[in-house]
């Protein structure tokens, strides 16, 4: 299933995206990058 995750660079997005990918979903992230100076984790490859 293709999934759009809004806010993929935020705290919840950085946790949710790998979980969805591990389940075999195709994930597309959309983020305004408003808080780009904050780092919650490594960006997805």
MOBELMO-V855304 format. One record per pair of residues at least 6 apart in sequence whose ideal C-beta (glycine too) atoms are under 7 Angstrom apart, sorted by the first residue. I is the first residue (numbers start at 1). J is the second residue. D is the distance in whole Angstrom. If there is no record, write none. Layout:
I,J,D
I,J,D
//
This chain:
1,25,5
2,26,5
2,28,7
3,20,6
3,25,5
3,27,5
4,28,5
4,30,6
5,13,5
5,16,6
5,17,6
5,27,6
5,29,5
6,30,5
7,13,5
7,31,6
8,17,6
8,29,3
8,30,7
8,31,5
9,31,4
9,33,6
10,40,7
11,40,5
13,29,7
13,31,7
14,40,5
14,41,4
17,27,5
17,29,6
17,44,6
20,27,5
21,27,6
//
